Amino acid sequence: MGAVFRREVLSYFTSPIGYIVLAAFYASSAFLFVASALQSGSTQLNSVYSALFVVVLVLIPILTMRTMSEEKRQKTDQCLLTSPISLPSLVLGKFFGAFLVYVMSVAITLVYAVVVSFFAKPDWTVIFGNITGMLLLGGAYIAVGIFVSSLTENQMISAVISFFFMVALYIIGYIAEFIPVDWIATALKSFSFATRYEGFTYGLFDLSNVLFFLSVIAAFLFLTVRVLEKRRWA
Amino acid sequence: MIEVVNLSKQFGDIKAVDHISFTAHDGEILGFLGPNGAGKSTTMNILTGFISSTDGKALIDGIDILEEPQKAKARIGYLPEQPPLYMDMTVKEYLCFIYDLKKCKLPRNTHLADICRLVKIEHVYKRLIRNLSKGYKQRVGLAQALVGNPNVLILDEPTVGLDPQQIIDIRNLIKKLGKNHTVVLSSHILSEVQAVCDRIVVINQGKIVADDTEEHLSKTMSSDHRLYVKIEGPREQVFEVLDDVPGVEQITDVYEREPGVYEYRIQPEDDRDIRKGIFAAVAENGWYIVEMKSLELSLEDIFIRLTMGDSLKLKKGAK
């Protein structure tokens, strides 16, 4: 796992992708911070975090689009899949590589919290709740992105499908409003990333939401392993 | 050691590999020869655990690649048809990555330096793989297979894209490696297999059509003693005269090689020497023999005959 992880992180920063994702996240989060906190004289960062959801939605497909697809296209997967490492550790290496870049981008919000702390005492529990929420949400989306990437050889297709998949998971709760059958609506709502994430932005630390995102991560990484395994048996 | 028993692979309706069996012993270089699409790469991909087989077994040093893939894979160095290189890494970064990936225990710096010296890539060690020429990329691919000093080396067309000097270097290297490794090498270049391999397995349409040493192969196949004669003279008359020469069984083909010069391929009866008879007959009629040679079957011809679905099928027992 270590080798794949190191290579993955290296590849983000030998190509422009890592820098672009970081720059885009820093710029858009800074704008949100200035507009919704500094300008209105509020020390509450909740609105910044909830607005960041959309930024995450756009950036994560870019972060994950090449994880698996590029390996397949360049045929470097032949090297990975014939080396003596297990498929789960391969997928985990990929996941943590992308996750590290994501953590580096989310870490910028700590700077905003420090800026705010010069004006008033910030509510650190809310901020850490928010950061935890962001990391869980991002982790889940990264797992989804890696899974989609493993299905195709084309980065662009991977990015576009991941994006729509992620949007679908985001708005699934709103779609549920239009479904007259109660139990289907409830079931769909429970998959809504937006609702699950919202709790964190209020500073609510709901264990069921934490478990939800962790399960999504596990489920999609497992599915990715299965896709790789299936390719072997095809 | 590699043992392949009754291996098959089916892609939908297509049988890519059809019940093949062969063994490669320690210290042996096995040449895997076949036309494009014969199933060479598929077989190699199965041997290395990249894809599974539909049926049959592949054992690496006695370990089943399907049942204990990690253990078996640790014994294999694999150079696929297209070297699996990360273009965004330097040679050094790449080889270190492979070193980590294979969980290699040998001292890192000296081991990698040894390999680089062996495949002659020391002077590009710090360059980006993207910027290397095809020949160097191929060598980095070979270096990658050698990391960890695996027992078994599986090389899929290792000399593709190299210049003649590099080809000779790599062949010598493979020969050297063959002394203490099991090497399976695939190629559709016959001279390569001829130059490097101890044993040759010819595969066509997923089936093994020959498994023998090169010497044996040419011996068994050259039951053909046809004579090639180029004669300047009127085609039809020459044909009739040649046909009447004692000892000529049949004239199999006639080709026009130059204006007025035809090449006749003549099959003698048994092993009779018909050269003098032909010379006399042609001279008598005032025509000229421009060239005369007896056909020696090269590996090339054997290969073509084997893969053209010729009735001459070779089995191990033909030795």
Interface residues (C-beta under 8 A of the other chain):
Chain A: G2 A3 V4 R6 R7 L10 S11 T14 S15 Q74 K75 T76 D77 Q78 C79 L80 L81 T82 S83 P84 I85 S86 R231 R232 W233 A234
Chain B: F11 N45 T48 G49 F50 I51 S52 Q70 K71 K73 A74 I76 Y78 P80 Q82 P84 L85 Y86 M87 D88 M89 E93 F97 I98 D100 L101 K102 K103 Q144
